[in-house]
Amino acid sequence: MTWIETDVLIIGAGGAGTSAALHLARRGVRCVLLERGLVGGQASGVNYGGVRQQGRHPAELPIARRSMTLWHALKDLAGTDAEFTVSGHLKLARDAAEEADLIAYMEIAKRHDLPLRLIGRNALHDDYPWLGPAALVGSLAPEDGSANPRLLVPALARAARAAGAQIREHAEVTAFSHDRRGFQVIANGTAWRAPWLINTAGYWGGAVAAAFGEPVPVTPLNPNMMVTEPLPYFMEPNLGVVGGNVYLRQIPRGNVVIGGGNGTSDPAVPWSRPSAEETRAAMALATALVPRLSGANVIRTWTGIDGEMPDHIPVIGESHTTPMLLHAFGFSGHGFQLGPGVGQILSELVIDGRTDVPLEPFDIGRWTGKAA
Amino acid sequence: MKIAVVGAGPAGVRAVERLVAAGLRPMWLDEAPDGGGRVYQRPPPGLKRDPRTLYGFEAKRANALHGALDALKAKTHWRPDTLVWNIDPRARTLELLHGSHQETVGFDAALLCTGAMDRIIPIPGWTRPGVTTLGAAQIALKTQGCAIGERVALLGTGPLLWLLAYQYLKAGVRIAAVLDTTAFAHKAKAAPALMGGGAVFAKGLYYMAAVRARGVKIYEGIEPLAIEATAERVTGLSFRTRKGYPCSVRCDAVAMGWGLKPEAQLADLAGVPFRFDDLQHAWIPERDGAGRTPVAGIYLAGDGAGIGGAEVAELAGARAALALLEDTAHAVDAPTVAALDARLAALATFRAALEQAFPFPAALARDVPDAAVVCRCEGVTAGEVRGMAGAAPTGIARELNRAKSITRLGMGRCQGRVCGQAGADILAAALHMDVAAIGRLRAQAPVKPVPFTAQAAE
């Protein structure tokens, strides 16, 4: 077998993997990105499209802050802004407990320089007269917004290729190994060898980690998504709620994208389906927040496969079993905003051997029992 | 055993007839208020029209089907006005919409008779007010007793073009012109093979001859250029004659269509694999000659399983029901099965000849100008689709679903049912690829837009 040599092999062309390929290639590092299906075909391509910092786990905020600068630079980096729009993210509380949660988060945001504005009961309905009585209090993150997930990864991939990265689609990795010469990987009949391996394989990242002796409890997550026919444009901010059981945004052409609940999937195929029952439940929750959505036609529903960690934050960082193996997977349903930043951070770990973003909370050792 | 039959057109009626005869009581679902399918759609209550006027030579067949339909309703769980908007092949459930009421029902076996719709080529101006499909123009006549305009141009190819011309003439509608993209010589060449169609072929010839005899302007082998219109209405249609001369007709409405395509979204959602049929120039769900699919418990019949026409649909519906009965340990009469199989095989030969006589002009679809709107729901032009083969910021899309996700082609209300085939032909040509190689638009629930009201979740 002839081995093709490169510097870095990346498995999984979602937002993080494709961004890693772009940043490595821009700094002159040879890399090969292997994708089982099409780039951006699963969680990175079929998600809700929220570009949100508000409400994140405090550990994620430094990555989210880093990623936000890349979102603003996307047009220069990737030739398109992927419809990134700073519309504000309005997180709503529907009862006293949820309100307390919103208030508690103000402190966390302040520590990370994330601007947030609490909007009280009266002001909320003055500012957003289309909100229904279910919405009691809101917290607005004016820097947050949304983007079109279908465009981000293909655009990053094209830019990465232009910068010199190789990207192979329909290239499922069927064998891995590691020895003193580095990593050997076989995908779709081609054998690759490299000193570095980056695991950005989403839910399937768990299988990659397990292959290197680091099994983690990642489970499939299938966000249940739907979109309405175009309605007259009225809703500027991206809406969320405490607890996250529904989230919705309207794009300027009028369609309202709504998420809530989970579909079903069989990652072995891979196959995933939205759930009619969850679609109805999400629509009811959305209608309670925004009554004028009642009776709107839903024209499409969908889902995909993401990886969920028990503590709802990803695994990011170095392997404990294998030198020069990096993981970044298990984004637990909120990796879209983080992807561009995570890719850049991974490229720094390879090239500079360090990054200024604290990664300890994401260490894989929290599951494998090996301290960092 | 819970059996669901979706559709009460020719295939659905004859399927249910066999199931009921075997002592079963299927759940029978149809989107229309009173069944009949598109081909034998009945006028709403209060509009009385003579079946002979409505259905012409097909009146006898229509009457027989309506009779069977009406007699079967009480022997089934009859659910008219009910859209089946999703099927879950693993949970074995259907999602129903009746008015604004939603419901989930289970099934053990499902027989899908979901019919067909017109196939469209997005010639410039096709989205203007006053342009409909041939099928819609026919339904306006059948169910409402009205025409789509006062001076109607009929454009496209296929038996429906000539049948509609005949029906409009009989109803006293002024026809500006019949414009057939298939040349007369091409159709004549297929005539010997069509002889096997017997009465169906004879009727087709009769319609064509009758339209010619009435002195209607007929242009064959033409290439449509554009539908001209003001903001309010169509004013004309320009085209190139067979010999290449520019020409135009004045009209206030255009009905157009190039054959039919299966409405096979439920089969797709049920997990049935599809294959590209070169002759029909369409993706067809896989099934055996009896209507069994590779998905256990899912059966297909009628135009939704590949275009065959109403007569074939009746036979295929009966045959698929017998297949279902055979598979569920019910006794079936072997000679009946053999007779159905023989008749279906004979008609399949005729159908193949018909497809050759009226081919889908894929070149016409491939060559629509860049500025023409292909996907009317999302306003996507042919140029934008072609851009997916070039230097878009998102790179080259070698698969139709990827082009969809980037351009929004097929992402609107119709979910690509109207624009999917033309979009595929345009993209494949721009990529210099075979149209079958770029795949097909995946079905995604709901099959048609579904309103969600607050009480639907209760």
Chai-1 contact restraints between the chains, C-beta under 6 A:
chainA,res_idxA,chainB,res_idxB,connection_type,confidence,min_distance_angstrom,max_distance_angstrom,comment,restraint_id
A,G79,B,P393,contact,1.0,0.0,6.0,A-B,restraint_1
A,T80,B,P393,contact,1.0,0.0,6.0,A-B,restraint_2
A,R150,B,S405,contact,1.0,0.0,6.0,A-B,restraint_3
A,L151,B,T394,contact,1.0,0.0,6.0,A-B,restraint_4
A,P154,B,T394,contact,1.0,0.0,6.0,A-B,restraint_5
A,P154,B,G395,contact,1.0,0.0,6.0,A-B,restraint_6
A,A155,B,P393,contact,1.0,0.0,6.0,A-B,restraint_7
A,A155,B,T394,contact,1.0,0.0,6.0,A-B,restraint_8
A,R158,B,G395,contact,1.0,0.0,6.0,A-B,restraint_9
A,E229,B,R413,contact,1.0,0.0,6.0,A-B,restraint_10
A,E229,B,P449,contact,1.0,0.0,6.0,A-B,restraint_11
A,A276,B,N86,contact,1.0,0.0,6.0,A-B,restraint_12
A,A276,B,E95,contact,1.0,0.0,6.0,A-B,restraint_13
A,R280,B,A456,contact,1.0,0.0,6.0,A-B,restraint_14
A,R280,B,A457,contact,1.0,0.0,6.0,A-B,restraint_15
A,A281,B,A457,contact,1.0,0.0,6.0,A-B,restraint_16
A,M283,B,F452,contact,1.0,0.0,6.0,A-B,restraint_17
A,A284,B,A454,contact,1.0,0.0,6.0,A-B,restraint_18
A,A284,B,A457,contact,1.0,0.0,6.0,A-B,restraint_19
A,T287,B,A454,contact,1.0,0.0,6.0,A-B,restraint_20
A,S294,B,T453,contact,1.0,0.0,6.0,A-B,restraint_21
A,S294,B,A454,contact,1.0,0.0,6.0,A-B,restraint_22
A,G295,B,P451,contact,1.0,0.0,6.0,A-B,restraint_23
A,G295,B,T453,contact,1.0,0.0,6.0,A-B,restraint_24
A,N297,B,P449,contact,1.0,0.0,6.0,A-B,restraint_25
A,N297,B,P451,contact,1.0,0.0,6.0,A-B,restraint_26
A,V298,B,V450,contact,1.0,0.0,6.0,A-B,restraint_27
A,V298,B,F452,contact,1.0,0.0,6.0,A-B,restraint_28
A,I299,B,R413,contact,1.0,0.0,6.0,A-B,restraint_29
A,I299,B,P449,contact,1.0,0.0,6.0,A-B,restraint_30
A,R300,B,Q444,contact,1.0,0.0,6.0,A-B,restraint_31
A,T301,B,A445,contact,1.0,0.0,6.0,A-B,restraint_32
A,W302,B,Q444,contact,1.0,0.0,6.0,A-B,restraint_33
